[in-house]
Amino acid sequence: MLTERQETILRLIIQNYTNLGQPVGSKKLMEDGVEASSATIRNEMKNLEDAGLLSKTHSSSGRVPSITGYRYYVDHLLKPSQVDKKEIEIIRQSFGREFHEINEIIQQSANILSTLTSYTTLSLGPDVKDRKLTGFRMIPLNNRQVIAIIVTDKGNVESQVFTIPKYLNSEDLEKMVRIINDKLIGEPLLTVYHRLRTEIPMNLHKYFQTTDGVLDLFEEMLNHIFEDKIFVGGRMNLLNFEQNQNVEQFRSMYSFMKNTDNLNQLLAPRDGAIQIRIGSELGDELLNNMSMIQASYDIEGHGKGTIALLGPTSMPYSKMFGLMDVFRKELALTLADYYRTLDS
């Protein structure tokens, strides 16, 4: 364990470096209130460096935090900063518009947070497995194509353009949609998914020789609804995280952030707390110079959601921690209000 003075020096170095981006020397630490001589402070900085918590840059006598130093700070020294009232007002105004479906709110949350922080944001809405089917429609686009739409009772909408099988005409499609709606509207999605594989094909075969095309479409759309949809805000902010980033590094990072499986693996399980993972803790070499702050929120009766902030290891942790705590509460309130409008 560190002494009280060593902890104070480490805390001040990290706070200065994450705010200003410059190595911190003994003179600055004395100005910030460390009651010791310059020589004593330099000796303590050397001890922290030997412990792997600081590193020395070649260009100055100042020190910068190491990954291990950030980890110690987050675990033992971090105190959330109070969020500026103007930022709270921006969040509330951005959530104050009218939303037509859940995914609009989740996407908006990613956009707001990335704008406020200039980092990259991941947002994952509440679970959908207990939702009920409230609508299935097919709207003609031309002679061969329709847009198929699935709607749930909690505002989830899935749509997909579909090419009509040659053996089906518009009247056949309308009849098929009526049968599916008669049998499945009001049922939980898991029940819908099961009955599409068992009962519904038998019902449709009374009227049509083959229905594989439409049933495959319906099943594919349900699969999309069941998938965790992670909305990303500020992908291009990845360009700002590393000063010496080359084009190939950026391409690799951008591809990583476009891959749904990668994003699902990146997010930790939702446990209701605010978690901070640094460098290698994120599980991919591409992210070794980054940190993620992930916050979960709970909406009674509707499951848990997650909002996460991906930025450089030198992010101002106290400020970002405080902001994430306020933001997840405002997001939960917005979603709860939306659900109430659906139930009223």
C-alpha positions in Angstrom: 0.0 0.0 0.0 1.1 3.6 -0.6 1.6 6.2 2.1 -0.8 9.1 2.4 1.7 11.4 0.7 2.3 9.0 -2.1 -1.4 8.7 -2.7 -1.8 12.5 -2.8 1.1 12.8 -5.3 -0.3 10.0 -7.5 -3.8 11.5 -7.4 -2.6 15.0 -8.3 -0.4 13.8 -11.1 -3.3 11.9 -12.6 -5.7 14.8 -12.2 -3.3 17.2 -13.8 -2.3 14.9 -16.6 -5.8 13.9 -17.5 -6.9 17.5 -17.5 -3.9 19.2 -19.2 -2.1 16.3 -21.0 1.3 17.4 -19.8 3.9 15.6 -17.6 3.7 16.8 -14.0 6.8 17.9 -12.0 7.6 18.5 -8.4 7.1 22.3 -8.7 3.5 21.8 -9.9 2.8 19.4 -7.0 4.1 21.9 -4.5 1.7 24.6 -6.0 -1.1 22.1 -5.7 -0.5 21.8 -1.9 1.9 18.9 -1.4 3.7 19.9 1.8 7.2 18.7 1.2 10.4 19.9 -0.4 11.0 19.6 -4.1 13.7 16.9 -3.4 11.4 14.9 -1.2 8.6 15.0 -3.8 11.0 13.9 -6.6 12.1 11.0 -4.4 8.5 10.0 -3.8 7.8 10.2 -7.6 10.8 7.9 -8.1 9.3 5.5 -5.6 6.0 5.5 -7.5 7.8 5.0 -10.7 9.7 2.0 -9.3 6.3 0.6 -8.1 5.1 0.8 -11.8 2.5 3.5 -11.1 4.2 6.3 -12.9 6.6 6.6 -15.9 9.1 9.3 -16.8 9.0 10.9 -20.2 12.2 11.5 -22.1 11.4 15.1 -22.7 11.1 16.4 -19.2 11.6 15.7 -15.5 7.9 15.3 -15.0 6.0 12.1 -14.6 2.9 10.6 -16.3 0.6 7.9 -15.1 1.0 4.2 -16.1 -1.9 1.8 -16.8 -1.2 0.4 -13.3 -1.3 3.9 -11.9 -4.7 4.6 -13.4 -6.0 1.3 -12.0 -4.8 2.2 -8.5 -6.3 5.6 -8.8 -9.7 4.2 -10.0 -9.8 1.6 -7.2 -8.6 3.7 -4.3 -8.6 7.4 -4.9 -11.3 8.4 -7.4 -14.0 10.8 -6.2 -16.7 11.6 -8.7 -16.8 15.3 -9.7 -20.1 17.2 -9.6 -21.7 17.6 -13.0 -22.0 21.1 -14.3 -25.6 22.4 -14.4 -25.3 23.4 -18.0 -24.4 19.8 -19.0 -27.4 18.4 -17.0 -29.6 20.9 -18.9 -28.2 19.8 -22.2 -28.9 16.2 -21.4 -32.5 17.0 -20.3 -33.2 19.1 -23.4 -31.8 16.4 -25.7 -34.1 13.8 -24.1 -37.0 16.3 -24.1 -38.1 15.7 -27.7 -40.9 13.3 -28.8 -39.8 9.8 -29.5 -41.7 7.2 -31.5 -39.9 4.0 -30.5 -37.4 2.7 -28.0 -34.5 2.5 -30.4 -34.8 6.2 -31.1 -34.1 6.9 -27.4 -31.2 4.5 -27.2 -29.6 6.0 -30.3 -30.2 9.5 -29.0 -28.5 8.6 -25.7 -25.4 7.4 -27.6 -25.3 10.6 -29.6 -25.8 12.9 -26.6 -23.1 11.3 -24.6 -20.5 11.2 -27.4 -21.2 14.9 -28.1 -20.8 15.9 -24.5 -17.5 14.0 -24.0 -16.0 13.8 -27.6 -15.5 10.1 -26.9 -17.1 7.0 -28.5 -20.4 5.8 -26.8 -22.1 2.4 -26.8 -25.8 2.2 -25.8 -27.8 -1.0 -25.2 -31.5 -0.8 -24.4 -33.6 -2.9 -22.0 -34.2 -6.6 -22.7 -37.0 -7.4 -25.2 -37.5 -11.1 -24.6 -40.7 -10.6 -22.6 -42.3 -8.2 -25.1 -45.5 -9.1 -26.9 -46.2 -8.9 -30.7 -48.7 -6.1 -31.4 -48.4 -5.9 -35.2 -47.2 -7.5 -38.4 -47.7 -5.7 -41.7 -46.4 -5.9 -45.3 -46.5 -2.7 -47.3 -45.9 -3.0 -51.1 -43.0 -1.0 -52.6 -43.4 -2.3 -56.2 -44.6 -5.4 -58.0 -42.0 -7.7 -56.4 -41.0 -6.0 -53.2 -42.7 -5.2 -49.9 -41.4 -3.8 -46.6 -42.3 -6.1 -43.7 -42.8 -4.5 -40.2 -42.9 -6.2 -36.8 -44.0 -4.1 -33.8 -44.0 -5.0 -30.1 -46.0 -3.7 -27.2 -43.1 -1.7 -25.8 -42.2 0.3 -28.9 -39.7 -2.0 -30.6 -40.0 -1.9 -34.4 -38.2 -4.1 -36.9 -38.5 -3.6 -40.6 -37.0 -5.2 -43.6 -37.4 -5.0 -47.4 -38.5 -8.4 -48.8 -38.7 -9.7 -52.3 -42.0 -11.6 -52.8 -41.7 -15.2 -53.9 -42.9 -15.7 -57.5 -45.7 -18.0 -56.5 -47.4 -15.4 -54.2 -49.5 -12.5 -55.4 -50.7 -9.5 -53.3 -54.0 -11.2 -52.3 -52.1 -14.2 -51.1 -49.8 -12.0 -49.0 -52.7 -10.1 -47.4 -54.4 -13.4 -46.5 -51.1 -14.7 -45.0 -50.7 -11.6 -42.9 -54.2 -11.8 -41.6 -53.7 -15.5 -40.6 -50.4 -14.7 -38.8 -52.0 -11.7 -37.0 -55.0 -13.6 -36.0 -52.9 -16.4 -34.4 -50.0 -14.4 -33.0 -51.0 -10.8 -32.0 -50.8 -10.3 -28.3 -48.5 -13.3 -27.7 -45.0 -13.0 -26.1 -42.2 -13.0 -28.7 -40.8 -16.3 -27.4 -44.2 -17.9 -27.9 -44.4 -16.3 -31.4 -41.0 -17.7 -32.2 -42.0 -21.2 -31.1 -45.4 -21.2 -32.9 -43.8 -20.1 -36.1 -41.9 -23.3 -36.1 -44.8 -25.6 -35.2 -48.4 -24.5 -35.4 -48.4 -21.6 -37.9 -46.9 -23.6 -40.9 -49.7 -26.1 -40.5 -52.3 -23.4 -40.5 -50.8 -21.7 -43.6 -50.5 -25.0 -45.5 -54.3 -25.3 -45.5 -54.3 -22.3 -47.9 -50.9 -22.3 -49.6 -48.7 -25.0 -51.1 -45.5 -23.6 -49.7 -44.8 -20.7 -47.3 -41.1 -21.0 -46.6 -40.2 -17.6 -48.0 -42.5 -15.6 -45.7 -42.0 -17.7 -42.6 -38.2 -17.5 -43.1 -38.6 -13.7 -43.3 -40.6 -13.6 -40.2 -38.2 -15.7 -38.3 -35.2 -13.6 -39.4 -36.9 -10.4 -38.3 -37.7 -12.0 -34.9 -34.0 -13.0 -34.6 -33.1 -9.3 -35.2 -35.5 -8.3 -32.4 -34.0 -10.8 -30.0 -30.5 -9.6 -30.7 -29.0 -7.0 -28.4 -28.9 -3.9 -30.5 -25.9 -1.8 -29.6 -26.0 1.8 -30.8 -22.8 3.6 -31.3 -22.2 7.4 -31.1 -19.1 9.2 -32.1 -17.2 6.5 -34.0 -15.1 9.1 -35.7 -13.9 10.3 -32.3 -11.6 7.3 -32.3 -9.3 9.4 -34.5 -8.6 11.7 -31.6 -7.6 9.0 -29.0 -4.0 8.5 -30.1 -1.7 11.2 -31.4 0.4 8.9 -33.5 -2.4 6.7 -34.9 -1.8 5.6 -38.5 -4.4 4.9 -41.1 -4.2 1.1 -40.7 -4.7 1.4 -36.9 -7.8 3.5 -37.4 -9.2 1.1 -40.1 -8.7 -1.8 -37.7 -10.4 0.1 -34.8 -13.2 1.3 -37.0 -13.9 -2.2 -38.3 -13.8 -3.5 -34.7 -16.5 -0.9 -33.7 -18.7 -1.9 -36.7 -18.8 -5.6 -35.6 -21.8 -6.5 -33.4 -20.1 -9.5 -31.9 -17.1 -7.5 -30.9 -19.3 -4.9 -29.3 -21.3 -7.5 -27.4 -18.0 -9.0 -26.1 -16.7 -5.6 -25.1 -19.6 -4.8 -22.8 -19.4 -6.4 -19.4 -22.4 -8.1 -17.7 -25.0 -5.6 -16.4 -24.7 -5.6 -12.6 -26.2 -2.2 -11.8 -22.9 -0.6 -10.9 -20.6 1.8 -12.7 -17.5 -0.2 -13.9 -14.2 1.1 -15.2 -11.9 -1.2 -17.3 -8.5 -0.1 -18.4 -6.2 -1.2 -21.2 -5.8 -5.0 -21.4 -8.9 -5.5 -19.2 -11.0 -4.7 -22.3 -9.8 -8.0 -23.8 -8.5 -6.8 -27.2 -5.0 -5.5 -28.2 -6.6 -2.8 -30.2 -7.9 -1.3 -27.0 -4.8 -1.5 -24.9 -4.5 2.3 -24.8 -8.1 2.9 -24.0 -10.5 2.8 -21.0 -14.2 2.1 -20.8 -16.7 3.4 -18.2 -19.8 1.3 -18.3 -23.0 2.2 -16.4 -26.1 0.1 -16.0 -29.6 1.3 -15.3 -32.8 -0.5 -14.2 -36.3 0.3 -15.4 -38.8 -1.4 -13.2 -40.8 -4.0 -15.1 -38.8 -3.5 -18.3 -35.3 -4.8 -17.6 -31.8 -3.4 -17.5 -30.0 -1.2 -20.0 -26.3 -0.2 -20.4 -24.5 2.9 -21.5 -20.7 2.9 -22.0 -18.0 5.4 -22.8 -14.9 4.4 -24.6 -12.0 6.8 -24.5 -8.2 7.1 -24.0 -6.6 5.9 -20.7 -5.9 9.5 -20.0 -9.6 10.5 -19.8 -10.5 12.6 -16.7 -12.0 9.8 -14.7 -13.6 11.8 -11.9 -15.5 14.0 -14.3 -16.5 11.1 -16.5 -17.6 9.0 -13.6 -19.8 11.8 -12.3 -21.3 12.4 -15.7 -22.0 8.8 -16.3 -23.9 8.5 -13.0 -26.1 11.5 -13.9 -26.6 10.4 -17.5 -27.8 6.9 -16.7 -30.4 8.3 -14.3 -31.7 10.8 -16.9 -31.8 8.0 -19.5 -33.7 5.7 -17.2 -36.2 8.5 -16.5 -36.7 9.1 -20.2 -37.3 5.5 -20.9 -39.7 5.1 -17.9 -41.7 8.1 -19.1 -41.9 6.6 -22.6 -43.1 3.2 -21.2 -45.8 5.1 -19.2 -47.1 6.7 -22.3 -47.5 3.3 -23.9 -49.4 2.0 -20.9 -51.7 5.0 -20.6 
